Amino acid sequence: MISGFRRKSQRVSWNCKAVIQSFLQFDSQKRRIKMLERIENVNEQVIEKMFLLYEESMADMKGEFKDLDEMKASYAAFLKEFIENPKQMVFVETAEKQWVCGLRAVESEQGKWFLEAVETMPGQRNRGYGKKLIRHVTEFLKGTGAKKIDCIIGKSNLSSIKMHSDCGFIETKELPVNCWGELEEGRILFRLEI
């Protein structure tokens, strides 16, 4: 009787250790993923932070708007409409409470996601934030049932090709058609099979 209790007591002890280890792993993972934020609301502060994050891309589009206010209003409307669709998400990676890089993810068909607008702030480059963002988003999407993640990269964008390759993306021989069905000439389609 006593030896049976001892065995049961040991099993309970081992189970407690397993639960504690599992909790510690979860807590560690939670802290690690805490760097990843999903944008779920659009307000003035979010727009300002996105303009800082995507400063280079925004500068390239300035000529399409009469002024900065019109550009911000147009971007706010786009972003709001984009995130209202549950198959479209915007993610940012943070460091010291600052958004350092971001991307958009679109589920083009069940289990198949497409990453676009992957960008790191110029002052934050070469610090591994882009890789962290892609890895965190991959982990998040995997949890939603994703099986495949595609992205399109310019042939001359060697740093982006290296970053995506380091995260497991492989160059395909398929036409570089984005999630909107548009052919992007001079670019390469990369894929990550999960």
Beta strands, then each sheet from edge to edge (+ up, - down):
strand 1: 36-39
strand 2: 88-95
strand 3: 98-109
strand 4: 112-120
strand 5: 148-154
strand 6: 170-171
strand 7: 187-193
sheet 1: 1+ 2- 3+ 4- 5- 7+ 6-
end
